[in-house]
Amino acid sequence: GVEAPGGRSHSAMVVWRDISSSEDDEDEPLGEWLTVEQSCYIYCADEFRRKAGLNHILDKWNTPLGYCSDCSGMDTPLYALGMLLGDKKDCIQYLSNSECNPAAQRFLRMNHPAPLQSKSDIFQKDTWQFRQSKVGIYAAGFPCTPFSSLHFDTSLLGEEQAKPMWETIRRIKSLRPAAGLLENVTGFKRVINIVMDVLHKQLPEYKITWVELDQKNMGSPTTRSRVYIILVLEELILRHAVINFEKFVADMVSDFDMPTDLHWRDLLLPKAHPVVKKTMEDRMRKTMKPGKQSAGWMKKHREWARNHKVTRASGTFSKLYPGLVNQLSSRRELKALDLHTRRKGRFQIANTSQSIHRMSLTYCDAPVPCLTPNCTFLLAKEGRFLCGLEALIMMGMPVDQIKWEPFSDRALMKLAGNGMHVRCVLAVLCIIFRAFNRQKLAEYLAR
């Protein structure tokens, strides 16, 4: 194992060795390529345990803990819960998941033990066997489309895709888990007061609050701000936490502030890695096709250039980065990058999936911009695009322990973009475990 921050070691097989003599080895397992920095970044639960003062509690943990999730995605909270409990992770009882995306369903089947029930729709009825189980932790990352800043003319809670959110509330009321966490994009703050009012009315037996978390404040060189709603049964909470639950949560969140010297480039795979080479080869095969240019994006480009006083931009990107042009998939990308580089010069990262008005570029050693399901991050200095496997690493996923090989690069990027960040989930779980009265929790789950 590799010693992680906090002095404890994890059991994952992670080996660092010189790759210079192995560039042609196509069958090299991923674990052989992970650096110590990448390993410590992923296996960071011990640092969270220490900051939350949970070592003495979790080292003696022996209470069976039923876990249930909806809109599960990769089921990041299950990974985080296992990391947090460490040697006691066998106490986790995987009860249920639900996921409508076929790729995510396949990921769940391949990478998690079979739960009591696995549903393709959150609205499907629960099995009799599951209904007899006691849920300790409930997690849901309901669809963000109605609340996303990229979704124009949204009716927010009135959207069809907002229905799963209302279903999660009904599920919590029915299952009555000891604690729960709900996650969504920051655009959800537009309706947070309405939702919190509903939660307080529908679930009066719970202490409920919400926080906005960003992994860049927790030792990550990436940024991705998300809203987390935290619920804990009031009868199971320690007395000092019950008195002012909101302050208790806010104080604990501040404890997780972790400055980092880690650079996002430390999380990249080497250029010789087979996955990186294949991604580059696939990109180069998809050359830009000559043809009529779209009047829509050309008009937007002219407006942007006029607003930013940019002229004679053609060819600027090609001169600065001649090796990257053949990896672009459209003339729209090339023309947008021409304009941006004409305006500000060389950049570090560019998200080429967005139109010119929304195309985010990083010009210094700032955190990696927000990973989204459809993002395509062009890494200028590296001369290539970010691959889906690297996106999983940046999201804190234990890539040396999961089966990712059957998935395409695009599928892995979507899984990462739709997932929760492990560090943020660890922080929420630490708050929940710190609030629990362990004796009352054990009695409640044993009923």
C-alpha positions as CSV (number, residue, x, y, z in Angstrom):
1,G,0.0,0.0,0.0
2,V,0.9,3.7,-0.2
3,E,0.9,5.9,2.9
4,A,-1.9,8.5,2.5
5,P,-2.1,11.9,4.2
6,G,-2.6,11.4,7.9
7,G,-0.1,8.5,8.2
8,R,-2.5,5.7,7.5
9,S,-2.1,3.3,4.6
10,H,-4.6,2.0,2.1
11,S,-4.7,-1.4,0.7
12,A,-4.9,-0.7,-3.0
13,M,-2.1,-2.0,-5.2
14,V,-0.5,1.1,-6.5
15,V,3.0,1.0,-8.0
16,W,5.1,3.8,-9.4
17,R,7.9,3.0,-11.8
18,D,9.8,4.6,-14.6
19,I,7.7,4.4,-17.8
20,S,10.5,5.4,-20.2
21,S,11.3,1.8,-21.0
22,S,7.7,0.6,-21.4
23,E,6.1,2.9,-23.9
24,D,5.2,0.0,-26.2
25,D,3.5,-2.2,-23.5
26,E,-0.1,-1.9,-24.5
27,D,-1.3,-4.4,-21.8
28,E,0.0,-2.4,-18.8
29,P,-2.6,-2.3,-16.0
30,L,-3.7,1.1,-14.9
31,G,-2.5,0.6,-11.3
32,E,1.1,0.4,-12.6
33,W,0.9,4.0,-13.9
34,L,-0.6,5.7,-10.9
35,T,1.8,8.0,-9.1
36,V,2.0,8.4,-5.4
37,E,0.5,11.9,-5.8
38,Q,-2.5,10.5,-7.7
39,S,-2.9,7.7,-5.2
40,C,-2.9,10.0,-2.2
41,Y,-5.3,12.4,-3.9
42,I,-7.8,9.5,-4.4
43,Y,-7.3,7.8,-1.1
44,C,-7.8,10.9,1.1
45,A,-10.5,9.6,3.5
46,D,-8.0,9.4,6.5
47,E,-7.4,13.1,6.3
48,F,-11.2,13.7,6.4
49,R,-11.6,11.3,9.3
50,R,-8.8,13.1,11.2
51,K,-10.2,16.6,10.6
52,A,-13.7,15.4,11.7
53,G,-12.4,13.7,14.8
54,L,-13.9,10.4,13.7
55,N,-11.0,8.0,14.1
56,H,-11.9,6.8,17.6
57,I,-15.5,6.3,16.4
58,L,-15.0,4.6,13.1
59,D,-12.1,2.4,14.3
60,K,-14.7,0.7,16.6
61,W,-17.6,0.7,14.2
62,N,-19.5,-2.5,14.2
63,T,-23.1,-1.4,13.3
64,P,-24.5,-2.8,10.1
65,L,-25.3,0.1,7.9
66,G,-27.9,-0.2,5.1
67,Y,-27.2,2.0,2.1
68,C,-29.7,3.0,-0.6
69,S,-29.3,5.4,-3.6
70,D,-31.4,6.8,-6.4
71,C,-30.4,8.5,-9.6
72,S,-27.2,6.6,-8.7
73,G,-24.8,7.3,-11.6
74,M,-21.5,5.7,-10.5
75,D,-22.8,5.6,-6.9
76,T,-19.9,7.8,-5.7
77,P,-21.4,8.0,-2.1
78,L,-21.0,4.2,-1.9
79,Y,-17.3,4.5,-2.8
80,A,-16.8,7.3,-0.3
81,L,-18.6,5.4,2.4
82,G,-16.3,2.4,1.9
83,M,-13.2,4.6,2.0
84,L,-14.4,6.4,5.2
85,L,-15.1,3.1,7.0
86,G,-11.9,1.6,5.8
87,D,-11.4,-1.8,7.5
88,K,-15.0,-1.7,8.7
89,K,-16.5,-1.3,5.3
90,D,-18.0,-4.8,5.5
91,C,-20.6,-3.3,7.8
92,I,-22.1,-1.7,4.7
93,Q,-25.2,-3.5,3.4
94,Y,-25.9,-2.5,-0.2
95,L,-29.7,-2.4,-0.4
96,S,-30.8,-0.6,-3.5
97,N,-30.0,1.6,-6.5
98,S,-31.9,3.1,-9.4
99,E,-30.5,4.5,-12.6
100,C,-32.0,5.1,-16.0
101,N,-28.8,5.7,-18.0
102,P,-27.7,2.4,-19.7
103,A,-24.0,3.1,-19.4
104,A,-24.3,4.0,-15.7
105,Q,-26.4,0.8,-15.2
106,R,-23.6,-1.2,-16.7
107,F,-21.1,0.5,-14.5
108,L,-23.1,-0.3,-11.4
109,R,-23.4,-4.0,-12.4
110,M,-19.7,-4.3,-13.1
111,N,-18.3,-2.4,-10.1
112,H,-20.6,-2.9,-7.2
113,P,-21.9,-6.0,-5.4
114,A,-25.5,-6.9,-6.4
115,P,-27.9,-5.0,-4.1
116,L,-31.2,-6.4,-2.9
117,Q,-32.9,-4.5,-5.7
118,S,-31.6,-2.6,-8.7
119,K,-34.2,-0.5,-10.6
120,S,-34.0,1.2,-14.0
121,D,-36.4,3.9,-12.8
122,I,-36.7,5.7,-9.5
123,F,-40.5,5.5,-9.9
124,Q,-40.6,1.7,-10.0
125,K,-42.0,-0.1,-6.9
126,D,-39.7,-1.5,-4.3
127,T,-39.5,-5.2,-3.8
128,W,-40.9,-6.9,-0.7
129,Q,-37.4,-7.9,0.4
130,F,-36.1,-4.4,0.3
131,R,-39.1,-3.0,2.1
132,Q,-38.2,-5.1,5.1
133,S,-34.7,-3.5,5.3
134,K,-33.6,-0.6,7.5
135,V,-31.8,2.2,5.6
136,G,-28.9,3.9,7.3
137,I,-27.7,6.2,4.6
138,Y,-29.7,7.4,1.6
139,A,-28.1,9.3,-1.3
140,A,-29.5,10.8,-4.5
141,G,-28.2,13.0,-7.3
142,F,-31.4,13.8,-9.1
143,P,-31.3,15.3,-12.7
144,C,-29.8,18.8,-12.9
145,T,-31.1,19.7,-16.3
146,P,-34.0,21.9,-15.0
147,F,-31.6,23.9,-12.8
148,S,-28.5,24.1,-15.0
149,S,-27.3,27.4,-16.3
150,L,-27.0,25.8,-19.7
151,H,-30.7,25.1,-19.8
152,F,-32.5,28.1,-21.4
153,D,-36.1,29.0,-20.7
154,T,-36.4,26.5,-17.9
155,S,-39.6,26.2,-15.8
156,L,-37.4,24.9,-13.0
157,L,-39.5,22.8,-10.6
158,G,-42.3,22.6,-13.3
159,E,-40.0,20.7,-15.7
160,E,-40.7,17.0,-16.4
161,Q,-37.1,16.2,-15.4
162,A,-37.7,17.8,-11.9
163,K,-40.1,15.0,-11.0
164,P,-37.4,12.6,-9.7
165,M,-36.5,15.3,-7.2
166,W,-40.0,15.2,-5.8
167,E,-39.8,11.4,-5.8
168,T,-36.6,11.5,-3.6
169,I,-38.6,13.4,-1.0
170,R,-41.4,10.8,-1.1
171,R,-38.7,8.0,-0.9
172,I,-37.1,9.6,2.2
173,K,-40.5,9.8,3.9
174,S,-41.3,6.2,3.0
175,L,-37.9,4.7,3.8
176,R,-37.1,6.9,6.8
177,P,-33.3,6.5,6.6
178,A,-31.1,7.5,9.5
179,A,-29.6,10.2,7.3
180,G,-29.5,11.3,3.7
181,L,-27.7,13.5,1.2
182,L,-29.1,15.1,-2.0
183,E,-26.8,16.7,-4.6
184,N,-27.4,19.1,-7.5
185,V,-25.9,22.0,-9.4
186,T,-25.5,25.5,-8.0
187,G,-28.4,26.6,-10.2
188,F,-30.6,24.7,-7.7
189,K,-30.2,27.6,-5.3
190,R,-32.9,29.4,-7.4
191,V,-35.4,27.0,-5.9
192,I,-33.7,26.0,-2.7
193,N,-36.0,28.0,-0.4
194,I,-39.1,26.4,-1.9
195,V,-37.6,22.9,-1.7
196,M,-36.4,23.4,1.9
197,D,-39.9,24.5,2.9
198,V,-41.3,21.3,1.4
199,L,-38.7,19.2,3.1
200,H,-39.4,20.7,6.5
201,K,-43.1,20.2,6.1
202,Q,-42.9,16.7,4.7
203,L,-40.1,15.5,7.0
204,P,-40.6,17.2,10.4
205,E,-38.7,14.4,12.2
206,Y,-35.4,15.4,10.4
207,K,-32.9,18.1,11.0
208,I,-32.3,19.5,7.5
209,T,-29.9,22.1,6.1
210,W,-28.0,22.7,2.9
211,V,-24.4,23.7,2.0
212,E,-22.5,24.7,-1.1
213,L,-19.3,22.7,-1.5
214,D,-16.4,23.0,-4.0
215,Q,-13.6,20.4,-4.0
216,K,-11.1,23.2,-4.8
217,N,-11.4,24.2,-1.1
218,M,-10.7,20.6,0.0
219,G,-7.3,20.0,-1.4
220,S,-8.3,19.5,-5.1
221,P,-6.7,21.3,-8.1
222,T,-10.2,21.1,-9.8
223,T,-13.3,23.2,-9.2
224,R,-16.9,22.1,-9.3
225,S,-19.3,23.8,-6.9
226,R,-22.4,21.8,-5.9
227,V,-25.4,22.1,-3.5
228,Y,-25.7,19.4,-0.9
229,I,-28.8,18.9,1.2
230,I,-28.1,17.1,4.5
231,L,-30.8,15.3,6.5
232,V,-30.4,13.5,9.8
233,L,-33.1,12.0,12.0
234,E,-33.4,14.3,15.0
235,E,-33.8,11.5,17.5
236,L,-30.4,10.1,16.4
237,I,-28.4,13.3,16.7
238,L,-26.0,14.3,19.5
239,R,-27.5,16.9,21.8
240,H,-25.0,19.7,21.0
241,A,-25.6,19.2,17.3
242,V,-29.4,19.3,17.6
243,I,-29.4,22.7,19.3
244,N,-28.2,24.5,16.2
245,F,-27.8,22.0,13.4
246,E,-27.1,24.7,10.7
247,K,-24.2,26.1,12.8
248,F,-22.9,22.6,13.5
249,V,-22.7,21.8,9.8
250,A,-21.2,25.2,8.8
251,D,-18.5,24.8,11.5
252,M,-17.6,21.3,10.2
253,V,-17.5,22.5,6.6
254,S,-14.9,25.1,7.6
255,D,-12.8,22.3,9.2
256,F,-12.4,20.7,5.8
257,D,-10.5,23.6,4.2
258,M,-7.4,22.1,2.8
259,P,-4.8,24.1,0.8
260,T,-2.9,22.0,-1.7
261,D,0.3,22.1,-3.5
262,L,-1.0,19.6,-6.0
263,H,-1.2,20.8,-9.6
264,W,-3.8,19.4,-11.9
265,R,-1.1,18.2,-14.2
266,D,-0.1,15.8,-11.4
267,L,-3.4,14.0,-12.0
268,L,-2.8,13.4,-15.7
269,L,-1.8,10.0,-17.1
270,P,1.6,9.9,-18.9
271,K,1.4,10.5,-22.7
272,A,2.7,7.0,-23.2
273,H,-0.3,5.4,-21.4
274,P,-2.3,3.3,-23.9
275,V,-5.6,5.1,-23.0
276,V,-4.0,8.5,-23.7
277,K,-2.5,7.3,-27.0
278,K,-5.8,5.7,-28.1
279,T,-7.7,8.9,-27.3
280,M,-5.3,11.0,-29.4
281,E,-5.4,8.5,-32.3
282,D,-9.2,8.6,-32.2
283,R,-9.2,12.4,-32.2
284,M,-6.9,12.5,-35.2
285,R,-9.1,10.2,-37.2
286,K,-12.0,12.6,-36.8
287,T,-10.6,15.3,-39.1
288,M,-12.6,18.5,-39.8
289,K,-14.7,18.0,-42.9
290,P,-14.7,20.8,-45.5
291,G,-18.1,22.2,-46.2
292,K,-20.5,25.1,-45.8
293,Q,-20.1,27.0,-42.5
294,S,-23.1,27.4,-40.3
295,A,-24.5,30.9,-40.4
296,G,-25.6,30.6,-36.8
297,W,-22.2,30.2,-35.2
298,M,-20.5,32.5,-37.7
299,K,-22.9,35.3,-36.6
300,K,-22.2,34.6,-32.9
301,H,-18.4,34.8,-33.7
302,R,-18.8,38.1,-35.4
303,E,-20.8,39.5,-32.5
304,W,-18.2,38.2,-30.0
305,A,-15.3,39.6,-32.0
306,R,-17.0,43.0,-32.3
307,N,-17.8,43.1,-28.5
308,H,-14.3,42.2,-27.6
309,K,-12.6,44.4,-30.3
310,V,-10.8,41.4,-31.9
311,T,-9.8,41.6,-35.5
312,R,-7.7,39.6,-38.0
313,A,-8.0,36.4,-35.9
314,S,-7.8,33.8,-38.6
315,G,-4.8,31.4,-38.2
316,T,-3.8,32.6,-34.7
317,F,-4.5,29.3,-33.0
318,S,-2.8,27.3,-35.8
319,K,0.4,29.4,-35.4
320,L,0.5,29.0,-31.6
321,Y,-0.5,25.3,-31.5
322,P,0.1,23.7,-35.0
323,G,0.0,20.2,-33.5
324,L,-3.5,20.6,-32.1
325,V,-5.4,21.6,-35.2
326,N,-5.7,18.0,-36.4
327,Q,-7.4,17.0,-33.1
328,L,-10.2,19.4,-33.4
329,S,-13.5,18.0,-34.7
330,S,-15.1,21.1,-36.3
331,R,-14.4,24.4,-37.9
332,R,-16.5,26.1,-35.2
333,E,-13.9,25.0,-32.6
334,L,-11.0,26.2,-34.7
335,K,-12.6,29.6,-35.4
336,A,-13.5,30.1,-31.7
337,L,-10.0,29.2,-30.6
338,D,-8.6,31.6,-33.2
339,L,-10.6,34.5,-31.7
340,H,-9.8,33.6,-28.1
341,T,-6.0,33.3,-28.7
342,R,-6.0,36.5,-30.8
343,R,-7.5,38.2,-27.8
344,K,-5.4,36.8,-24.9
345,G,-2.7,34.6,-26.4
346,R,-1.6,31.2,-25.1
347,F,-3.9,29.3,-22.7
348,Q,-3.7,26.2,-20.5
349,I,-7.1,24.6,-20.9
350,A,-10.0,25.3,-23.2
351,N,-13.5,23.7,-23.1
352,T,-14.2,23.4,-26.8
353,S,-17.7,21.9,-26.3
354,Q,-19.3,25.2,-25.7
355,S,-20.1,28.1,-28.1
356,I,-17.7,31.0,-28.2
357,H,-19.7,33.0,-25.6
358,R,-19.5,30.1,-23.1
359,M,-16.1,28.6,-24.0
360,S,-14.1,28.7,-20.8
361,L,-10.3,29.1,-21.1
362,T,-7.7,28.9,-18.3
363,Y,-4.7,31.2,-18.8
364,C,-2.7,30.5,-15.7
365,D,-2.3,27.7,-13.2
366,A,-5.9,28.0,-11.9
367,P,-8.0,24.9,-11.0
368,V,-9.4,22.8,-13.8
369,P,-12.8,24.2,-14.8
370,C,-16.0,22.4,-13.9
371,L,-16.2,19.0,-15.5
372,T,-19.6,18.4,-17.2
373,P,-20.9,15.3,-19.0
374,N,-20.3,16.8,-22.5
375,C,-17.1,18.8,-21.8
376,T,-14.1,18.5,-24.1
377,F,-11.0,19.9,-22.4
378,L,-8.1,20.8,-24.7
379,L,-4.8,20.8,-22.8
380,A,-2.6,23.2,-24.8
381,K,0.8,22.4,-23.2
382,E,0.2,18.7,-23.3
383,G,-0.9,18.9,-27.0
384,R,-4.0,16.7,-26.5
385,F,-7.5,16.5,-25.0
386,L,-8.3,15.3,-21.5
387,C,-9.4,11.7,-21.6
388,G,-12.3,10.3,-19.7
389,L,-10.1,8.2,-17.4
390,E,-8.3,11.3,-16.2
391,A,-11.6,13.0,-15.6
392,L,-12.5,10.1,-13.2
393,I,-9.2,10.6,-11.4
394,M,-9.9,14.3,-11.0
395,M,-13.3,13.4,-9.5
396,G,-11.5,11.3,-6.9
397,M,-12.6,7.9,-8.2
398,P,-10.5,4.9,-7.3
399,V,-9.7,4.1,-10.9
400,D,-7.2,1.4,-9.9
401,Q,-10.0,-0.6,-8.4
402,I,-12.9,-0.2,-10.8
403,K,-13.6,-1.9,-14.2
404,W,-13.5,0.9,-16.7
405,E,-12.1,-0.9,-19.8
406,P,-15.4,-1.7,-21.6
407,F,-16.4,1.9,-21.7
408,S,-15.6,4.4,-24.4
409,D,-13.7,7.6,-23.6
410,R,-16.9,9.6,-24.2
411,A,-18.9,7.3,-21.8
412,L,-16.3,7.7,-19.1
413,M,-16.4,11.5,-19.5
414,K,-20.2,11.5,-19.2
415,L,-20.0,9.3,-16.1
416,A,-17.4,11.6,-14.5
417,G,-19.4,14.7,-15.5
418,N,-22.6,13.3,-14.0
419,G,-21.0,12.1,-10.8
420,M,-20.4,13.6,-7.4
421,H,-16.8,14.5,-6.3
422,V,-15.5,12.0,-3.7
423,R,-14.1,14.7,-1.5
424,C,-17.3,16.6,-1.2
425,V,-19.2,13.4,-0.4
426,L,-16.6,12.5,2.2
427,A,-17.1,15.9,3.9
428,V,-20.9,15.3,4.0
429,L,-20.6,11.8,5.3
430,C,-18.2,13.0,8.0
431,I,-20.7,15.6,9.1
432,I,-23.4,12.9,9.3
433,F,-21.3,10.5,11.3
434,R,-20.1,13.3,13.6
435,A,-23.8,14.2,14.3
436,F,-24.9,10.7,15.0
437,N,-25.4,9.4,18.6
438,R,-23.9,6.0,17.9
439,Q,-25.8,4.2,20.6
440,K,-29.2,5.5,19.4
441,L,-28.2,4.8,15.8
442,A,-27.4,1.2,16.6
443,E,-30.7,0.8,18.4
444,Y,-32.6,2.5,15.6
445,L,-31.1,0.2,12.9
446,A,-31.7,-2.9,15.0
447,R,-35.4,-2.3,15.4
